Amino acid sequence: MKSTNQSVSIEGFLSFFPTIELPVTLTSDLHHTFSQRNEPFPPAILDQYLIPLEGEDIDELTEFIPCFKLPNTYNFHAFVYWKAGLMTYEYVLVSISEKGELIDKRVIAGTSSNGDSLTTSIATIEEDFEILILSGHTEQDVRANFIGAGSKATRLELLPEGQLVNIDNR
């Protein structure tokens, strides 16, 4: 991606993420809604904020869509963006300090393929910042053959300091 010399404030970056009401469920096709409603990231935002977050996993074909910002985080900011790469589509939850320093980052939903199977995860973010992630996969040589034994549920919590932690399944 092309580098720009424009600096964007943290407030300018966060303005791309509308605050939403919780709960919200991230499904494989919800990014279409976000791409229609939200302004796309300009190159300066990609260079200054997203490429450093993603590191080596970025190429000229990688696409980003701003999704939303979580409400009522007080001492930090938490937001979700959608990232599309080769055979991988991910919803990424990021928490940053008021100054823009990374606190935590985690892929919470999406779809990926290794060529033989397709893994899909959906996530629900609750009002109390608990996140339920349900993942399953299908074998691509057997159309729509869901593998129940390979499915799993994971619970995360976004703590008041901005860290994402695994919590016991309930």
C-alpha positions as CSV (number, residue, x, y, z in Angstrom):
1,M,0.0,0.0,0.0
2,K,1.1,3.5,-0.7
3,S,2.4,5.5,2.1
4,T,1.2,9.0,2.8
5,N,2.7,11.7,5.0
6,Q,-0.6,13.0,6.4
7,S,-1.1,12.5,10.1
8,V,-4.6,11.8,11.4
9,S,-5.6,12.4,15.0
10,I,-7.0,9.5,17.1
11,E,-10.3,11.4,17.1
12,G,-10.2,11.5,13.3
13,F,-9.5,7.8,13.1
14,L,-12.3,6.9,15.6
15,S,-14.8,9.1,13.7
16,F,-15.0,6.3,11.1
17,F,-16.6,4.0,13.7
18,P,-20.2,4.9,14.6
19,T,-21.1,4.0,18.2
20,I,-23.7,1.2,18.3
21,E,-26.1,-0.2,20.8
22,L,-25.4,-3.6,22.2
23,P,-26.0,-6.5,21.8
24,V,-24.7,-7.0,18.3
25,T,-24.1,-10.2,16.4
26,L,-21.4,-10.3,13.7
27,T,-22.3,-12.7,10.9
28,S,-20.5,-13.5,7.7
29,D,-22.5,-11.0,5.6
30,L,-23.0,-8.1,8.0
31,H,-19.9,-6.4,6.6
32,H,-22.0,-5.4,3.6
33,T,-24.2,-3.3,5.8
34,F,-21.2,-1.6,7.3
35,S,-19.7,-0.9,3.9
36,Q,-22.9,0.8,2.8
37,R,-23.4,2.9,5.9
38,N,-19.8,3.8,6.9
39,E,-17.3,5.9,5.0
40,P,-14.3,3.9,3.7
41,F,-10.9,4.4,5.3
42,P,-8.6,6.8,3.4
43,P,-5.0,5.8,2.7
44,A,-3.7,8.0,5.6
45,I,-5.8,6.0,8.1
46,L,-4.7,2.7,6.6
47,D,-1.0,3.7,6.8
48,Q,-1.1,5.3,10.3
49,Y,-3.5,2.9,12.2
50,L,-4.5,-0.3,10.4
51,I,-1.3,-1.4,8.7
52,P,0.7,-1.1,12.0
53,L,-2.0,-3.1,13.8
54,E,-2.0,-5.9,11.2
55,G,1.8,-6.0,10.5
56,E,3.0,-8.5,7.9
57,D,-0.4,-9.8,6.9
58,I,-1.2,-6.9,4.6
59,D,-0.8,-6.7,0.9
60,E,-2.3,-4.5,-1.9
61,L,-5.4,-6.7,-2.1
62,T,-6.3,-6.5,1.6
63,E,-9.5,-4.6,2.2
64,F,-10.7,-2.9,5.4
65,I,-14.2,-1.8,6.4
66,P,-14.9,0.3,9.5
67,C,-17.7,-1.4,11.5
68,F,-18.5,0.2,14.8
69,K,-17.2,1.5,18.2
70,L,-18.4,0.1,21.5
71,P,-20.3,2.4,23.8
72,N,-19.4,3.4,27.4
73,T,-15.8,2.3,27.5
74,Y,-14.7,5.4,29.4
75,N,-10.9,5.0,29.9
76,F,-10.2,3.4,26.5
77,H,-11.7,3.0,23.0
78,A,-12.9,-0.3,21.5
79,F,-13.8,-0.7,17.9
80,V,-14.4,-3.4,15.3
81,Y,-13.2,-3.5,11.7
82,W,-13.6,-6.1,9.0
83,K,-10.5,-7.3,7.1
84,A,-10.6,-9.2,3.9
85,G,-7.5,-11.1,2.7
86,L,-6.8,-14.1,0.6
87,M,-9.3,-16.8,1.6
88,T,-9.8,-15.0,5.0
89,Y,-12.5,-12.6,6.1
90,E,-12.2,-11.4,9.7
91,Y,-14.0,-9.1,12.2
92,V,-11.2,-7.7,14.5
93,L,-12.0,-6.2,17.9
94,V,-9.3,-3.7,19.1
95,S,-9.0,-1.8,22.3
96,I,-6.7,1.2,22.5
97,S,-5.8,3.8,25.2
98,E,-7.1,7.4,25.0
99,K,-3.7,8.2,23.4
100,G,-4.1,5.5,20.8
101,E,-1.8,2.9,22.2
102,L,-2.8,-0.7,21.6
103,I,-4.2,-2.5,24.7
104,D,-5.5,-5.7,23.0
105,K,-6.6,-7.1,19.7
106,R,-8.4,-10.2,18.7
107,V,-10.2,-11.7,15.7
108,I,-13.7,-12.5,17.0
109,A,-15.6,-13.6,13.9
110,G,-15.1,-14.4,10.3
111,T,-14.6,-17.0,7.6
112,S,-11.4,-18.7,6.5
113,S,-10.4,-21.6,4.2
114,N,-7.3,-23.7,4.0
115,G,-8.4,-25.1,0.7
116,D,-9.8,-28.3,2.2
117,S,-12.3,-26.9,4.8
118,L,-14.1,-23.7,5.5
119,T,-14.2,-22.4,9.1
120,T,-16.9,-19.9,10.1
121,S,-17.2,-18.0,13.3
122,I,-20.0,-15.7,14.5
123,A,-19.7,-13.5,17.6
124,T,-22.3,-11.7,19.8
125,I,-21.1,-8.8,21.9
126,E,-23.4,-8.4,24.9
127,E,-24.2,-5.2,26.8
128,D,-21.9,-6.3,29.6
129,F,-19.0,-6.7,27.1
130,E,-19.1,-10.5,27.2
131,I,-18.5,-11.9,23.8
132,L,-19.8,-15.3,22.7
133,I,-18.0,-16.8,19.7
134,L,-19.4,-19.9,17.9
135,S,-17.2,-21.6,15.4
136,G,-17.7,-24.5,13.1
137,H,-16.4,-25.9,9.8
138,T,-17.4,-27.7,6.7
139,E,-15.4,-30.0,4.5
140,Q,-15.3,-28.5,1.0
141,D,-15.3,-31.8,-0.8
142,V,-18.6,-32.7,0.8
143,R,-20.9,-29.7,0.1
144,A,-22.5,-28.2,3.2
145,N,-21.4,-31.0,5.4
146,F,-21.1,-29.3,8.8
147,I,-18.7,-31.0,11.1
148,G,-20.4,-30.7,14.6
149,A,-17.5,-32.3,16.4
150,G,-15.2,-29.6,15.1
151,S,-17.5,-26.8,16.4
152,K,-16.8,-24.9,19.6
153,A,-18.0,-22.0,21.7
154,T,-15.7,-19.5,23.3
155,R,-16.5,-16.7,25.7
156,L,-14.4,-13.6,26.1
157,E,-14.8,-10.5,28.2
158,L,-13.7,-7.0,27.5
159,L,-12.5,-5.8,30.9
160,P,-12.8,-2.2,32.1
161,E,-9.1,-1.7,31.4
162,G,-9.5,-2.8,27.8
163,Q,-8.0,-6.3,28.0
164,L,-9.8,-9.2,26.3
165,V,-9.8,-12.3,28.4
166,N,-11.2,-15.8,28.0
167,I,-13.8,-16.7,30.6
168,D,-15.4,-20.0,31.6
169,N,-18.2,-21.3,29.4
170,R,-21.5,-21.0,31.2
